[in-house]
Amino acid sequence: MRLDIYRRAETDGKFSYLAVPETRDIPEEATNTDWEVEARAVEVADDAERIEDYDIDNLNGQLSEKGYAVTSVLH
């Protein structure tokens, strides 16, 4: 699958990341935050459960449930 990745600045110079399928816009509930484009059309295996570079866990579960995936609060 191909995903667009967005980021937003957090405290201490860290970032949160949002992954959205390439054909979709950022969902309405997430547009009230200042997301900036990090990468477009990132290739990820269809069965991937984690995107290591962006600390996104439960990728397919989040995409199925919400239509997007965000950085895990554990990271």
PyMOL commands that set and color helices and strands:
alter all, ss='L'
color gray80, all
select helices_A, chain A and resi 11-13+28-30+52-54+59-66
alter helices_A, ss='H'
color red, helices_A
select strands_A, chain A and resi 2-9+15-21+36-43+50-51+56-57+69-70
alter strands_A, ss='S'
color yellow, strands_A
deselect
rebuild
show_as cartoon
